[in-house]
Amino acid sequence: MPVRGIPGQAALILILVAFLVFVTGCVGAGQSGGIPDSGADTAGYRTVVDSRGVEVQVPKEIDRVVTVSSGLIEEVMFVLGEEEKTVGVGGINIQNVWVYSYPLDDGKFVNGSDGRNVLQVLYPPIKELPLIMGADAAINYETLAGLDPDVVILRVGTGGLTSMENEGVQKTIQTIESLRIPIVVLKGPPCFDDPDIATISDEIRIIGSVFGKEERADKLADYLESQTQVVFERTKDIPDAERPTVLVFGMNAHRAGALGTQGAGSVKGTDTVESYFIEKIVHAKNAYRNTGSPLISAEQLLALDPDAIVLSTSYGYHPPGELYDAMYYKNVGELSAVKNHRVMSLPWTPYYSNRLEYPIDVMVIAKAAYPGRFADIDLGEWLLDFYKNVYGVDDGTAKALRSAQWMDWCVEV
C-alpha cells in the first residue's frame, strides 16, 4: 500500500533507505558496542578490547557509568577513583543489608546482622543509586536509557547472568548495543572451563582501560596476585601424599527446614575456581572429585569426610559455628573437620562471584588446609592489612569492612 501523500515508488525507496539505516545501526552496535557513526569525530574516543575480544569505542571523557555486576566492577572503580561516575547499578545485593540466624539445641538462636557489600562501607551513596535490574536478572531498558550512560560495564557469570552461551545474556548485550550505548562485557571465572586468577586480572585491566588508568589497574591486579603467590610458595613443595582434602561447602539445611530434605549443602567441583584455589594455589586436594556445584546429602558429606571444610555463601551466610553447633547439623558431628575444629568460612558474598577479595578466599582455604604452616598469620590482622592495601583506607574503615563481610569470627576464636 502506498504511503499517504507519497507515490508508491517513492514510498518504497524511503522504506528501503530506512531499513538500510536501521540494519547499519544494528550491525555497527553489534560489532563494536557503540562505535561512533561513520564520519563522526573519533578523536574523543578510546578503543577498549573487552573479554569477548570485541573492540568497543568509549568516550575518553566518561561522566556517567551504569554497572551490571555483583561488586567487582564497582570495587575496581573505587580503587581507580571513578566511583562517583556510577549513575546506576544492576545488582540489588550491592544495596541490601543482610542477616543470618541459626538455632541451638537449647532453643536459643545465634544471630548476625548488618552484612553488607563492601561498597556500602567504601562509598555509601551507592545504596541510593537507581537499579536497572530486577531479582529475575531482567534489565529495565527504559530505566537504563533514561540514565543516559556514557558506557555500560557488564559482568557475565554472576547475579543471574550465567554464561556467554545463555540466550538471555546474549539478548541483553544485543539490546543494549541496539540502544547505541557502548557496552564493555567482562567474563567472570564461571564463564571458563578452566577458571583461574588470570581471568580476574584481565577483568581488572579491562576496567582500567575504560578509564585510561591502565597503570593503576595493573598495580592492583599485580598486588592481588602477589597475595596468592605467598600461599603458593609456602605449599608448592608438599608431597602429594601429604596434601589434605578440603571441601568448599555451601550449607543448605536451614533453608530445607530439616537436614536431608533438600540436601545438606552444595559442593564446589573440580571445574570451579574454588577448586583451582584449593589445588593449584594452596596445593591441597578438593575432596569432591566430580564437576559442577551439586547438592549432596548428609550421607554423602560423611562419606567424603574431608580433612578441612570451608563454608561458602549459599542460601545465606554461614559462620563456622553453624556447622559446629546448629541443631540441624548434629548428625554430621563425626566429620573429621568438625571433630578437629578445622572449619572456616569465606567472606559474605551474596550472588557469589570472585571479586577483589579473592585472595581472602585463598588465605582462608590455606589456613584451613595447613593450620600449622600458616600459624604465623593472624587472619584478623591480615584482613585489615589487605583492605588497607587494596582500598587505601584507614584502620577503622578496614575493621568496618571486615565486619561487613562477617569475618569477625576469626577475631573471636
Number of C-alpha atoms within 10 A of each C-alpha: 6 11 13 8 7 11 10 12 10 12 16 15 11 13 12 12 12 12 12 12 11 13 12 13 18 19 13 19 26 22 14 22 29 26 24 18 13 8 6 9 9 16 8 11 16 17 17 21 16 22 18 11 9 17 18 25 24 28 20 16 13 15 14 16 21 26 26 29 28 29 29 23 21 26 24 25 21 19 17 19 12 16 20 14 16 21 20 24 28 28 23 21 19 22 20 14 14 17 12 14 16 20 16 15 11 7 8 9 12 13 10 15 13 14 21 23 24 23 21 18 16 19 14 12 14 20 19 12 15 17 21 23 20 12 12 9 20 15 18 13 15 9 14 23 14 8 16 15 21 19 24 26 22 23 25 23 24 25 23 17 21 19 20 19 9 11 11 16 19 13 11 17 19 18 17 21 24 19 16 22 22 25 28 28 25 26 22 26 24 20 17 16 10 14 19 20 20 12 18 23 18 19 24 26 22 24 25 22 20 24 20 16 15 17 11 17 25 16 13 23 21 12 16 21 16 13 16 21 16 13 21 18 12 15 20 14 9 12 10 11 7 10 18 18 21 28 28 27 24 25 25 24 22 20 16 14 11 15 21 17 13 15 21 27 25 23 26 24 21 21 18 19 22 25 27 21 26 25 17 16 24 29 27 26 24 25 24 21 13 13 13 14 18 14 18 18 18 19 14 12 21 15 10 17 20 23 23 28 28 23 28 27 22 20 17 19 25 27 26 19 14 21 21 18 17 18 19 20 19 14 12 19 14 12 19 18 22 20 13 11 15 20 27 26 26 25 25 26 25 24 21 16 20 22 19 21 20 20 23 20 19 23 24 23 30 25 22 23 29 19 15 9 13 18 10 8 12 12 19 16 14 13 22 20 17 18 22 18 15 18 18 14 16 13 13 11 17 23 21 17 26 23 19 23 19 23 21 19 15 18 10 7 5
